[in-house]
Amino acid sequence: MRRLRALLCGLALLFSLPLAAAPPELLLANVYRDGIDVSAYLVSEKLDGVRAVWDGETLRARSGYRVNAPAWFTDALPKTSLDGELWLARGQFDRLSGIVRRDEAVDEEWRQIRYMIFELPGAPGDFSERAGRIREIVAAAGLPWLEAIPQARVSSREALQRMLVETVKAGGEGLMLHRADAPYETGRSDTLLKLKPWLDAEAVVIAHLPGKGKYVGLMGALRLRMPDGREFRLGTGFTDAQRRNPPPLGATVTYRYRELTPNGLPRFASFLRIRQE
């Protein structure tokens, strides 16, 4: 195994290939749910970017692979650990991803990318203190491509929902909530929460799919056709009565979902109701 690794390292050096390190241990978000005391959190916009961790020497993606950024982009970064998102603009993830994945970085493309910082891996203090330190580090660096993600307090669930509506209306993805009093930690935790809106859409019923297990003899799911012709299976959100008497073929139903997959299909879709004509 050691010989194989040495051979791979040698080949990587020979061909200048970026080797992957072990994936960095990061704090991962749970999904926001009712009952959370939002006043205990600092809230920021959820950016649709590429997460990147800087260890003072190398910029790596969440997978552990080195990000092939231009030397001028990384050489000027502070010599301290940073965690954040490489970001272009709202709604520009696909374009950003294409830039970041290139074998050879294109300077004029990278000039448009900002490194948006939201955490200091391993730093002492609670998150509110680390957020202040992030602002100080970014200000001292004075780099146009290095920014601190703004953090704000909200006093209530109603204020949080207003912030969410305003963010989504402006083209944002949603919000991130980070406990203000939390020390640095890694792993999936309620210390960090993500809040994204449910979206509604309509589709036409084209088939009833049979149920399994406790739903044997009942409708298990609907096959739906979206207005653009795409089809998908909808199997959650029904009462037992609706499974016994499902929406008829040809009916238009309303469902809710979190977001669209890269293939344009709804993710986490759930039945709401039959549209009344």
VMD Tcl script that draws the C-alpha trace (Angstrom):
set ca {
  {0.00 0.00 0.00}
  {2.85 2.40 0.87}
  {4.54 1.63 -2.46}
  {1.29 2.30 -4.32}
  {0.79 5.62 -2.53}
  {4.38 6.61 -3.24}
  {3.87 5.76 -6.90}
  {0.68 7.84 -7.05}
  {2.38 10.76 -5.34}
  {5.23 10.55 -7.81}
  {2.86 10.50 -10.76}
  {0.93 13.42 -9.33}
  {4.08 15.48 -8.99}
  {5.20 14.47 -12.46}
  {1.96 15.51 -14.11}
  {1.04 18.26 -11.61}
  {-2.20 16.48 -10.66}
  {-4.07 17.72 -7.57}
  {-4.13 14.92 -5.01}
  {-7.05 14.62 -2.66}
  {-6.39 14.79 1.03}
  {-8.79 13.22 3.50}
  {-12.06 15.20 3.49}
  {-11.78 17.96 6.10}
  {-13.86 17.59 9.24}
  {-16.48 20.32 9.01}
  {-19.61 21.48 10.76}
  {-22.64 20.31 8.75}
  {-26.13 21.75 8.98}
  {-29.35 20.15 10.11}
  {-32.67 21.34 8.69}
  {-34.48 24.09 10.61}
  {-37.66 22.98 12.34}
  {-40.35 24.54 14.48}
  {-39.53 24.98 18.15}
  {-36.05 26.39 17.60}
  {-35.25 29.49 19.68}
  {-34.14 31.70 16.80}
  {-32.95 34.46 19.14}
  {-30.02 32.21 20.10}
  {-28.70 32.18 16.53}
  {-26.89 34.47 14.13}
  {-28.51 34.33 10.68}
  {-26.94 34.71 7.26}
  {-27.93 34.08 3.66}
  {-27.41 30.54 2.35}
  {-25.16 31.02 -0.64}
  {-25.36 28.72 -3.67}
  {-21.60 28.35 -3.91}
  {-18.84 25.75 -3.65}
  {-17.68 25.14 -0.10}
  {-13.93 25.56 0.25}
  {-11.58 25.26 3.22}
  {-8.27 27.12 3.43}
  {-5.70 25.69 5.86}
  {-3.21 28.52 5.44}
  {-1.47 26.83 2.53}
  {-3.96 24.91 0.39}
  {-7.54 25.55 -0.72}
  {-9.58 22.37 -0.73}
  {-13.15 21.41 -1.55}
  {-15.34 19.58 0.95}
  {-14.30 16.32 -0.73}
  {-10.65 16.97 0.11}
  {-9.52 17.71 -3.44}
  {-7.36 20.75 -3.98}
  {-9.19 23.60 -5.69}
  {-7.28 24.63 -8.79}
  {-7.38 28.36 -8.11}
  {-4.86 30.79 -9.62}
  {-1.75 31.40 -7.52}
  {-2.61 35.09 -7.08}
  {-5.97 34.08 -5.55}
  {-4.48 31.84 -2.86}
  {-1.04 33.40 -2.29}
  {-2.63 36.54 -0.90}
  {-4.99 34.76 1.51}
  {-4.30 35.08 5.26}
  {-2.13 32.38 6.79}
  {-4.96 31.18 9.01}
  {-7.63 28.52 8.55}
  {-10.82 29.70 6.83}
  {-14.08 28.01 5.90}
  {-16.48 29.50 3.40}
  {-18.06 29.46 -0.04}
  {-16.55 30.25 -3.41}
  {-19.35 32.32 -4.90}
  {-20.23 34.21 -8.06}
  {-23.75 35.54 -7.57}
  {-27.27 34.35 -6.81}
  {-28.42 31.71 -9.26}
  {-24.96 31.22 -10.77}
  {-23.96 27.88 -9.22}
  {-23.66 25.94 -12.49}
  {-21.40 28.58 -14.01}
  {-19.33 28.75 -10.82}
  {-18.97 24.99 -10.67}
  {-17.70 24.93 -14.26}
  {-15.06 27.55 -13.46}
  {-13.87 25.82 -10.30}
  {-13.63 22.39 -11.99}
  {-11.42 23.50 -14.88}
  {-8.05 21.75 -15.11}
  {-6.43 25.11 -15.81}
  {-7.72 28.15 -13.96}
  {-8.73 31.10 -16.14}
  {-7.73 34.36 -14.48}
  {-10.51 36.49 -15.93}
  {-13.09 33.98 -14.65}
  {-11.57 33.78 -11.18}
  {-11.55 37.59 -10.95}
  {-15.34 37.31 -10.68}
  {-15.27 34.80 -7.79}
  {-15.39 35.82 -4.14}
  {-14.38 33.69 -1.18}
  {-17.17 34.28 1.34}
  {-16.05 33.33 4.86}
  {-18.40 32.08 7.58}
  {-16.17 30.11 9.95}
  {-12.66 29.83 11.43}
  {-11.87 26.11 11.84}
  {-10.49 25.30 15.26}
  {-10.57 28.89 16.52}
  {-11.39 29.61 20.19}
  {-14.39 31.50 21.47}
  {-18.07 31.21 20.65}
  {-19.44 31.83 17.17}
  {-20.32 35.48 17.80}
  {-16.66 36.05 18.77}
  {-15.40 34.12 15.76}
  {-17.70 36.10 13.47}
  {-16.12 39.28 14.80}
  {-12.66 37.83 14.24}
  {-13.62 36.92 10.66}
  {-14.50 40.55 9.97}
  {-11.15 41.65 11.40}
  {-9.19 39.12 9.31}
  {-10.99 40.08 6.11}
  {-10.54 43.81 6.74}
  {-6.82 43.36 7.44}
  {-6.33 41.30 4.27}
  {-7.90 43.99 2.08}
  {-8.56 41.59 -0.80}
  {-11.47 42.33 -3.17}
  {-12.19 38.60 -3.50}
  {-12.25 37.90 0.27}
  {-15.42 38.78 2.21}
  {-17.07 37.98 5.52}
  {-20.64 36.71 5.17}
  {-22.87 39.17 7.06}
  {-24.44 37.76 10.22}
  {-27.58 39.20 11.83}
  {-29.71 38.65 14.92}
  {-33.43 37.99 14.64}
  {-35.79 38.37 17.56}
  {-38.60 35.99 16.60}
  {-39.82 33.34 14.17}
  {-41.87 36.04 12.44}
  {-38.75 38.15 11.90}
  {-36.93 35.08 10.59}
  {-39.72 34.34 8.12}
  {-39.69 37.95 6.91}
  {-35.96 37.69 6.36}
  {-36.44 34.42 4.47}
  {-39.13 35.91 2.22}
  {-36.98 38.95 1.44}
  {-33.94 36.80 0.71}
  {-35.79 34.41 -1.61}
  {-37.59 37.28 -3.35}
  {-34.17 38.79 -4.11}
  {-33.00 35.51 -5.67}
  {-31.35 33.87 -2.67}
  {-31.57 30.19 -1.72}
  {-32.51 30.51 1.92}
  {-30.92 31.16 5.31}
  {-28.32 29.63 7.62}
  {-28.66 29.83 11.40}
  {-25.54 29.39 13.57}
  {-25.78 29.32 17.38}
  {-24.13 32.48 18.63}
  {-22.82 30.85 21.83}
  {-21.43 27.69 20.19}
  {-17.74 26.77 20.38}
  {-16.21 25.44 17.18}
  {-17.30 21.89 16.44}
  {-17.51 19.47 13.53}
  {-20.07 16.93 12.37}
  {-23.79 17.35 11.79}
  {-25.35 19.39 14.56}
  {-28.17 21.74 15.51}
  {-25.41 24.29 16.06}
  {-25.91 25.01 12.35}
  {-29.33 24.97 10.68}
  {-30.47 25.61 7.12}
  {-33.82 27.10 6.26}
  {-35.19 26.99 2.74}
  {-38.73 27.68 1.59}
  {-41.24 25.16 0.36}
  {-42.30 25.83 -3.21}
  {-45.64 24.87 -4.78}
  {-46.29 23.56 -8.29}
  {-48.89 21.60 -10.25}
  {-48.77 18.46 -12.36}
  {-51.19 16.05 -14.04}
  {-51.86 12.51 -12.77}
  {-50.95 9.98 -15.45}
  {-50.82 6.74 -13.42}
  {-51.61 5.16 -10.04}
  {-48.74 3.05 -8.73}
  {-49.64 0.15 -6.38}
  {-48.71 0.31 -2.72}
  {-46.40 -2.04 -0.85}
  {-46.16 -3.14 2.76}
  {-48.89 -1.48 4.82}
  {-50.24 0.09 1.63}
  {-50.83 -3.17 -0.23}
  {-54.18 -2.87 -2.00}
  {-54.00 0.93 -1.87}
  {-52.42 3.58 -4.05}
  {-48.72 3.76 -3.24}
  {-47.79 6.75 -5.37}
  {-48.90 8.89 -8.27}
  {-46.98 9.26 -11.47}
  {-47.21 12.90 -12.47}
  {-46.40 14.83 -15.63}
  {-45.10 18.37 -15.25}
  {-46.03 21.14 -17.73}
  {-42.66 20.71 -19.49}
  {-43.31 16.98 -20.02}
  {-41.02 15.67 -17.29}
  {-42.45 12.88 -15.18}
  {-41.86 11.90 -11.57}
  {-43.26 9.73 -8.79}
  {-45.09 11.36 -5.87}
  {-45.54 9.05 -2.88}
  {-45.83 11.18 0.27}
  {-48.37 13.53 1.80}
  {-51.48 11.33 1.32}
  {-53.98 10.27 3.96}
  {-55.18 6.67 4.02}
  {-58.53 7.87 2.63}
  {-56.75 9.52 -0.30}
  {-54.81 6.31 -0.93}
  {-58.09 4.37 -1.04}
  {-59.63 6.96 -3.37}
  {-56.72 8.64 -5.16}
  {-56.95 11.63 -7.48}
  {-58.28 10.39 -10.84}
  {-56.20 10.08 -13.96}
  {-56.07 13.42 -15.73}
  {-56.61 15.42 -12.55}
  {-54.28 18.31 -11.78}
  {-52.76 18.15 -8.30}
  {-50.75 20.64 -6.30}
  {-47.59 19.47 -4.55}
  {-44.89 21.20 -2.58}
  {-41.14 20.70 -2.79}
  {-37.90 22.13 -1.48}
  {-35.92 22.64 -4.71}
  {-35.27 21.22 -8.16}
  {-32.63 18.60 -8.91}
  {-30.06 19.27 -11.68}
  {-32.45 17.29 -13.93}
  {-35.26 19.72 -13.19}
  {-37.32 17.36 -11.00}
  {-38.77 18.37 -7.63}
  {-36.84 17.27 -4.56}
  {-38.68 16.26 -1.34}
  {-42.04 16.57 -3.08}
  {-45.23 16.06 -1.05}
  {-48.93 16.00 -2.06}
  {-51.05 18.98 -1.05}
  {-54.43 18.82 -2.78}
  {-56.39 18.30 -5.99}
  {-56.84 21.53 -7.89}
  {-60.45 22.56 -7.95}
  {-61.55 23.59 -11.44}
}
mol new
graphics top color blue
foreach p $ca { graphics top sphere $p radius 0.5 }
foreach p [lrange $ca 0 end-1] q [lrange $ca 1 end] { graphics top cylinder $p $q radius 0.2 }
display resetview
